[in-house]
């Protein structure tokens, strides 16, 4: 039966994909479980408080505001919670006044939303306050309160916001290990990109070089996510009195952002130049390609230590050895080869700084490399291009940061 094997292979692939998708969905649920529980608890608690203390029969705005507030990012939760409350107050006020004078209807909804959002903008509100003002004004206009109970909805919103803030301070949903895990994942992505770059150079694979360059450019998103999560972690430990002892550890991850940013910038130039060299058939010495592979191994070490919640100092000896090896010139190398070597040297400095060294200490561990004329070269190890070699053919404009 010649068709049995392909059918079995397709079935196996489909089954494997289904298991992978199920695992991804399960992991996503587990990652959000604390947040979901927070929202459920916050909504129920806000309803109970608003119905018990002020004695409101149907405190609709209390659980709604609690969920909105808890859904805001941790780094801006306090400010955004205040914005939500202000937005609700403006919307409810405009809506109540307008309904009292003109009643409800299609035209009334249109006009009241325009007025509420206009008033919010005039008082200097941000976009979130403006949106909340419009939303709440529309709700107030369409759901008319019983006589004498119009402003109870504003009180309910304040109750919901206070409950949400209390929960977020006492029991923040974000795990304080998330910044370290995301930093480890970012460094691991750098390692994988370096490894693919070396493979593309060895095989002279133009397509792999292009794909790797695209991947290197997308790595900026990982860094943006890391910045956001690190800011969340700092905000959590500063807001929560029960998490203050974790502040040094969270700030340590924040200190990794600058050297990691420089490393990713230099990585993009390295990969771009490798793609150029493959396309043009230029010579990149095997020793230089080996440097890229070994730099990837050092990134593996850093990522593993970060994941294990340890400072990645154990990666320094390997990086120092790479710095020594990177001083050796191969006179058969093309311009692209020398640019690649220079970017490797820059990344070594960046990664040494990532292990906790000051930038001057990191530079001192990477010996000066002689140029082909025999004079010391001071240009290498200082590159930090701002636009992955956008100038010219991939060499890029450098600034002396690393």
N, C-alpha and C positions, 0 to 999 in steps of 0.2 A: 504493500500500500504506500505508494510514493508520496501521497498528500498527507499522510498521517503525521509525519514529523513537523512540517510547517504549521499544521493546525495546532499541534501540541505546543509549539514554540509561541504561537500567537496567544494561546490560552494562558500559558505560563506568564507571558509579559503582561497580559491584562490582569491576571491575579496579583502579580507583583505590584502593578500600578495601583490596584484597588487597595492593597495592604498599605502601600505608601501613603495614599490619600487619606485612608482611615487614621493612620498614625499622625499625619499632619493635623487633621481635624481634632483628634484627641489632644494633641499637644497644645493646640490653640485654645481649646476649652480649658485645659488645666492652667495655662498661663493667665487666663482671664477669670478664673474661678473666684479668686479673692475679690476682684473688682466687682463681679456680678453679685456676690454675696453682700458686698458693701452697699451696692445700689438697692438691693432688696431690703436690707436692714434699714438703710437710711430713709427709704420711702415709707416703710411701715412705721418707723419711729417718728418721722415728721408728721404723718397723719395722726398718730396717737397724741403727740404733744399739742398739735393745733386743735384737735377736737376735745382735749382734756383741759388745758390751761385757759385759752380764750373761750372755749366752749362752742366752737363752730361746728355746725351739723355736718357740712360737707366741705372740708378744707382741701379743695382740689389742687390749689396752687402749692401747697406744702410738699407733697411727695414729688410733684413735677419739678419744682425748684431744687429739691434735694438731689434728684437724679441728674439734672443738668449740671449742678455744681460738682458733684462727684465725678462727672464725666470730663471735666476740664483737666488739662495737663497739670501735673503736680507742681512744676516750677512756677506756674502762674495761678494756682488755684485760689489763693486768697484774693488777689486783685480781680480775677474773673468772677468770683462769687459776689464781690461787691458790685461789679458791673451788672450781673444778673439782677441783683436786688434793685439797683437804680433803674435799670431798664423796665423791670416790672412796675415799679412805682410810677414812672412817667407814663407808661402805657395804660395802666389802670386809671390814673388821674384823668388823662385825656379821654379815654373811653367812657368813663363814668359821666364826666361833664357833658360830653357830646350826646350820649344816649339820653341823659336827663332832658336835654333841650330838644333834640331832633328825633329821638326814637331810634329804631333799628331798621335795617334794610340794606339792599345792595349798595346804593349810593352812600349810605352812612358808613358802611365798612370801608369803602374806597377812601372816603374823605378822612375818616378817623385814623386809618393807617398812615396816610400821607402826613397828617398833622403830627401824630405821635413821633414818627421817624424824623420829621423836620425839626420838631422841638428838641429831640435828643441830639440832633446834629448841631443845632444852634448853641446848645450849652456845652459843646466841645466833647461830646461822647465819642467813644470808639465805635468801631463797626459792630462789636458784639452788643453794646448797649443799644445802639440804634435798631438792630434786628430784634432784640428782646422787646423794645418799646413797641415796635410794629406788631409782633406776635401777640403780646399781651393785650394791646388795644383791640386787636381783632377778636380775641377770645372774649374780652369784656363786652364788646359790642354785640356779639352773637349770643352770649350766655348771660342774659340779664339777671342780676342778683335780685333777691327778694327785697322789698322796701326796708330801708334802714340797715342793710347789710353789705352795701357796695364795697366799703373800704376794708371789710374783713378779709378780702382776697389779698390785699397788700400785706396784711399781717401774716397770713398763711405763707406767703412767699418768703417773708423774712424768717419765719420759723423754720421753713425748709432749708434755707441757706445756712442758718446757724447750726442746725442739726448736722448738715453735711460737712461743714467746717470742723465741727467737733469730732466727727468720726475720722476725718482725714488727718487730723492732728494726733489723735489718740491711737489710731490703728491704720496707718497708711497702707494702701494696697500694694504699692511698688516694693519689690524686693531689693534690698540694698546690695545684693550680689549682682543685680542686672548690669550695672555699668561695667563691672569687671568682666563679666561674661561677654558683653558686647565688645569691649576692648580686645579680648582674646579672639573673638570672631573676626574682627577687623584686621588684626595682625595676621591671622591665619589666611585671610583672603589675599593679603600682600604676598605671603609665602606661595600660595597657589598661582598667583599671577606671575611671580618670578620664575616658578618652575615651568609654567607653560611658555614663557618667553625663551628660556633656555632650550626647551624642546623645539620650538619654532626655529631658532637659530641653527640648531644641529641638523634639522631636517630640511632647512631652507623652505619651510612651509609658509607660503605667503598668506593663505587663508587663516591658518592658526595665528599668525602674527597679527592680522587684522582683527580677528575675534578677541585676542588677548588685549589689544589696544582698546577696543570697545569696553571690555571688562574693566580695564584699569581706569578708564574715564568714569565708569559707573561706581567705582569704589568711593567716590566723594560722597555718595549718598550714605554709605555706612558710617563715614565720619560725621556727617550731619546728625544721623540717628544717635551716635555716641555722645555728641555734644548735648543733645536734648535729654538723653537719659541721665547723663552725668549731672546736668542742671537739676533734673528732677530729684536725684539722690541727695544733692546738697540741700535742696529746699525741704525735703522730707526730714532730714536729721536736724535741721535748724528749727522747723516748726514743731516737731514732736519731742517733748521732754524725755520720752523713753528711748529715743534713738540718738541722743547727743553724743554718746560715747563712740558712735560709728563715724563721726565727722572726719577725723584724720584719714581714715581709710577711703572715704568717698572723695575727699579732696586730693588724695594721692592719685586716683584715677583721673581727676580733672587735670592734674599736672602732666598727664600723658598726651593731652590733646595737641599741644604745640609741636612736639617732636614727631608725633604720628602724622600730623598735617604736613609737615615738611617731607617726611618719608614718602607719603603718598604723592605729593607733587613731584618729587624726584623720580618716583616709580613711573609716573606717566611719561616723563621725558625719556627715561630709559627704554620703556616699551615702544614708544613712538620711534625712537632712533633704531631700535632693533627691527621694527617693521620696515623702515626705510632701507636699512642695510640688506634685508632679505630681498626686497623688491629690486634693488639695484645690483644685487650680486656682489656686494662689498665683503671684504675679508674681516671677519671677527675671530681672532685667535681662540683656539679651544680653551686656553687658560682663562680667558675672559669669560667665556661661557660657563666654565667651572666655577668662577667667582659668583655668578648669578645663582647657580644651583646651591652653592654652599651658603649664600646669603639667605636663600629660602629655608635652608635647614636651621639657621639661626633664628629666623622668624618663627619656625615651628617651636623652637625651644621657648621663645618669649611667650608665644600664645599658650603653650602648655602651662607655664608657670603662672601666668595671669589667671588662667582657668582654675588653677589649684589655689588661688588666692595668696600667691607668694610674689614678692618683688622679684622681677626677672634678672637678678644679678648673676645667676649662673650662666647666662648667655654671653657675658662680657668676654671671657677668654676666647671663645670662638670668634667673636667679632674683632677682637684685637688681632688674632691670627690672620683674619681676612684683611684687615688693614695693612698688615705687613706684606701679604701676598699681592695686594693691589698696587704696591709701588713698583712692581716689576713690569717694565715696558717690553712689548713685543714690536720690533721695528717693522714687521710685516703687516701690522695692523693698519686698517683704513681709518679715515676720519670718524666714521660711525663707530668703529671699535674703540677708539679713544674716548669718544663721547660716552659710550656705554660704560667704560671703565671709570670715567670721572663720576658718572651718576651712581655707580656702585659705591665708590668712595664716599660720596655725599650721603648715601643711604646708611652706610656703616656708621657715620657720625650721628645721623638721626636716631638710629636704633640704639647706639650707646647712650644717647641722651634719654631714650625711652627706658633704659634700665636704671635710671635715677641719677646719672652723672650730669653735672653742669655742662653747658655746651663747650666751654673752653677746655674742660677736662676731657670731653669726648674728642675734640679736635686733636688734642695732644697725643692721643692714643693711636692716631692714624698718621704714620710718618709721611713727610713730604716726599713726593715722587719726582724724580728728575725728568725733564722734558727731553725729547730726542737729541737736542744739541748738547746735553750734559749739564745744563744749568738747572737749579731747583725750580720746580713749577709751583706757583702759589695759587693757581687758578683751580686746581682740582680740590675736591672736597668742600667747595664753597657754594656750589650751585643750589639754587632753590627757585626754579622757574615758576612763574605765576600762571602760565597758560600752556603747560605741557608742550613747550617747544613750538608755539604757534608762529614764532618769527622764523622766516626763511624755511629751511628744509628740515627742521627738527632739532637744531642745536638749542634754540631758545634764548631768551634774555635772562641772565642770572643775577641774583642779588646775594650778597655775602651774609647768609644767615646760618648755614650749616656746612 
